[in-house]
Amino acid sequence: MKKLQAAMEYLMTYGWAILIIALALGVLYSLGVFNPNRLKPVGCFLSAPFTCQIQTFKGSTGGLTLLIGQGTGQTITINSVACVDNSLLTGTGGLPASNLFTPVTGGNVASGGSISVTVSCWKSSSATFNGNIGDTFSGTVVINYAIGGSVYYTMGSISAQINTP
């Protein structure tokens, strides 16, 4: 009888421990700790003298609002901005098609200044990226800007997570 009681105590002790571990794992899973999208780095990276900061990313419209700054030493005009999947960089000079650019109104930016721009992020030539909070878009940001009468392009990488429905 003593062996049976010892066996039952052993099973009960480890049974409760396994139950508590299973509950803890269930809670962590429901909080999204095991979601691989949470491990992706999020940010916007442009080459100097430009800076880029993600403000909002709306899942319902795919509208990404960026704060773009510049430090060229002179006033520039940002003409248009594109946010595209890397597969769409197939145009002349590795640029996306012109219809994927969002025009910027009032794009004059003094050196050391910044401008807020809202663009759509394109996952294909005919579809923007939409999703739920936590979904991540990774691609390229392309800025068309002018200094004096000359037009230039600069490109950078972006990984943005939807933070607004």
C-alpha positions as CSV (number, residue, x, y, z in Angstrom):
1,M,0.0,0.0,0.0
2,K,2.9,2.3,0.8
3,K,4.3,1.9,-2.8
4,L,0.9,2.8,-4.3
5,Q,0.6,5.9,-2.2
6,A,4.2,7.0,-3.1
7,A,3.3,6.5,-6.8
8,M,0.1,8.5,-6.5
9,E,2.0,11.3,-4.7
10,Y,4.6,11.3,-7.5
11,L,2.0,11.5,-10.3
12,M,0.0,14.2,-8.5
13,T,3.1,16.4,-7.9
14,Y,4.4,16.2,-11.4
15,G,0.9,16.4,-12.8
16,W,0.3,19.7,-11.2
17,A,3.7,21.0,-12.3
18,I,3.0,20.0,-15.9
19,L,-0.5,21.6,-15.7
20,I,1.0,24.9,-14.5
21,I,3.7,24.9,-17.2
22,A,1.0,24.2,-19.9
23,L,-1.1,27.1,-18.6
24,A,1.9,29.4,-18.6
25,L,2.7,28.5,-22.2
26,G,-0.9,29.0,-23.2
27,V,-0.9,32.5,-21.7
28,L,2.4,33.4,-23.5
29,Y,1.0,32.1,-26.8
30,S,-2.2,34.2,-26.4
31,L,-0.1,37.3,-25.7
32,G,1.7,36.7,-29.0
33,V,5.2,36.0,-27.6
34,F,5.7,33.2,-30.1
35,N,4.6,35.3,-33.1
36,P,7.6,35.5,-35.5
37,N,6.5,38.9,-36.8
38,R,7.4,40.4,-33.4
39,L,11.0,39.4,-34.0
40,K,11.4,41.4,-37.2
41,P,13.3,44.7,-36.9
42,V,11.1,47.7,-37.6
43,G,12.4,51.0,-39.0
44,C,13.2,53.2,-41.9
45,F,16.8,53.5,-43.1
46,L,17.9,56.1,-45.7
47,S,21.4,57.0,-46.7
48,A,22.9,60.3,-45.4
49,P,22.0,63.1,-45.4
50,F,18.4,61.9,-45.2
51,T,16.6,60.6,-42.1
52,C,13.3,58.7,-41.9
53,Q,11.0,57.9,-39.0
54,I,7.8,55.8,-39.1
55,Q,4.9,57.7,-37.5
56,T,1.8,55.6,-38.3
57,F,0.9,52.6,-40.5
58,K,-2.8,52.1,-41.1
59,G,-3.9,48.5,-41.8
60,S,-7.2,49.3,-43.5
61,T,-5.7,51.6,-46.1
62,G,-2.1,50.6,-46.2
63,G,-1.2,54.3,-45.6
64,L,2.2,54.8,-44.1
65,T,3.1,58.2,-42.6
66,L,6.8,59.0,-42.6
67,L,8.7,61.9,-41.2
68,I,11.5,62.6,-43.7
69,G,14.3,64.8,-42.7
70,Q,17.3,66.1,-44.6
71,G,20.7,67.7,-43.9
72,T,22.1,68.5,-47.4
73,G,23.1,72.1,-46.4
74,Q,20.5,73.7,-48.6
75,T,16.7,73.7,-49.2
76,I,15.5,70.8,-51.3
77,T,12.1,70.0,-52.8
78,I,10.7,66.5,-52.3
79,N,8.6,65.8,-55.4
80,S,7.4,62.3,-54.6
81,V,7.9,59.2,-52.4
82,A,7.3,55.5,-53.1
83,C,7.1,52.6,-50.7
84,V,7.3,49.3,-52.6
85,D,8.1,45.7,-52.3
86,N,11.7,44.9,-53.5
87,S,10.3,42.9,-56.5
88,L,8.9,46.2,-57.9
89,L,12.3,47.8,-58.4
90,T,12.3,46.9,-62.1
91,G,12.1,50.3,-63.8
92,T,15.0,52.4,-65.3
93,G,17.9,52.5,-62.9
94,G,16.3,50.0,-60.6
95,L,13.4,52.4,-59.7
96,P,9.8,51.5,-59.4
97,A,7.2,52.5,-62.0
98,S,6.2,56.2,-61.9
99,N,2.6,55.3,-61.0
100,L,3.7,53.9,-57.7
101,F,5.1,57.2,-56.5
102,T,2.9,59.5,-54.3
103,P,3.2,63.2,-55.1
104,V,4.2,65.5,-52.3
105,T,2.6,68.9,-52.1
106,G,4.6,71.7,-50.3
107,G,7.7,69.5,-50.4
108,N,10.2,72.3,-49.7
109,V,12.4,71.2,-46.8
110,A,15.2,73.4,-45.4
111,S,18.4,71.8,-44.3
112,G,17.9,70.4,-40.9
113,G,14.1,70.4,-41.4
114,S,11.7,67.6,-42.0
115,I,8.3,66.9,-43.6
116,S,5.5,64.4,-42.9
117,V,4.5,62.4,-45.9
118,T,1.8,59.7,-46.2
119,V,2.3,57.1,-48.9
120,S,0.8,53.7,-49.9
121,C,3.0,50.7,-49.6
122,W,2.7,48.6,-52.8
123,K,3.1,44.8,-52.5
124,S,2.5,44.4,-56.3
125,S,2.0,46.7,-59.2
126,S,-1.8,46.6,-58.6
127,A,-2.2,46.0,-54.9
128,T,-1.3,48.0,-51.8
129,F,-0.3,46.3,-48.5
130,N,-3.2,46.0,-46.1
131,G,-3.4,43.9,-43.0
132,N,-4.0,43.7,-39.2
133,I,-2.2,45.3,-36.3
134,G,1.2,43.6,-36.0
135,D,1.5,42.6,-39.7
136,T,4.8,43.7,-41.1
137,F,5.7,45.2,-44.5
138,S,9.3,45.0,-45.7
139,G,10.5,46.8,-48.8
140,T,12.2,49.9,-50.2
141,V,11.4,53.7,-49.8
142,V,12.4,55.8,-52.8
143,I,12.5,59.6,-52.6
144,N,12.4,61.8,-55.7
145,Y,13.8,65.2,-54.8
146,A,15.3,68.3,-56.5
147,I,18.1,70.6,-55.6
148,G,18.2,73.7,-57.8
149,G,17.1,72.4,-61.2
150,S,18.6,68.9,-60.8
151,V,16.4,65.9,-59.9
152,Y,17.8,63.1,-57.8
153,Y,16.6,59.8,-56.2
154,T,17.6,58.2,-53.0
155,M,16.6,54.8,-51.8
156,G,16.5,53.1,-48.4
157,S,15.0,50.0,-46.7
158,I,11.9,49.9,-44.6
159,S,10.3,47.4,-42.3
160,A,7.1,48.8,-40.9
161,Q,4.6,47.2,-38.6
162,I,0.9,48.1,-38.8
163,N,0.0,50.0,-35.6
164,T,-3.4,51.5,-36.5
165,P,-6.5,49.7,-37.8
